[in-house]
Amino acid sequence: MASTRVLLTSMPRMLRDIVIHLLASDPEVEVVEGESGPSLETAVARSGASVVLLSGTGELSPAGMLALYTYPRLRLVVVRPDGRAAAIWRLRPMRVDVADVSPAELLDAVRSVGRFGEA
């Protein structure tokens, strides 16, 4: 059974396909896809995710902040649409830049935030 449920939402199709392929290699990660309709907190509640991967500028949106307040153990990994940069958000609030957005580094980031580490 996977120890980390990762919700994918608001991502360009090509980036989503790459992330799904990447995360599928880890037996401790279960990828679930969010619907486009519900709010982020509703999607987290429905999926039981501990990590949300989404596309954005790297800044925390109001919806992201609300989701973090609603689910204090949740981690958000915001990846730029071009896949060249990412940031990890948690309730503190705190942003940690992901220096190298290679497949291995992105997988390490998801693993560490999924286990509620200090990534």
C-alpha positions, 0 to 999 in steps of 0.5 A: 500500500502506498504511503504517500497519496499525491493529487495532481491538479491544474497541470498542463497535460504534457507535464501531468503525463511526465509526472505520472510516469515519474511517480509511477516508478515509486511503489510508496506513491499513489497518484490520484488525479483531481477534477477541475470543478471542485475547490482544492480543499474539496479535491484534497478531501475526496482524494485523501492526498497528503501532497498536491502537485499543481502547475503555477508560478511558484507563488502560493494562491489563496486557494492553496493557502486555504487548503493548507489551513484546512489540512495542516499536514498537506504539502503543495508542490507548485511546478512551473508549466515549463517544468524548469522550477518548483516550490514546496509549500506547507502551512508554516507558511514556508517556501522551499525552492527545488533547485534542480527540476530533474526527474530524480530531484522532483521524485525526491521532493515528492517523497520527502514532502509526502513523509512530512519531512523538512524538504 
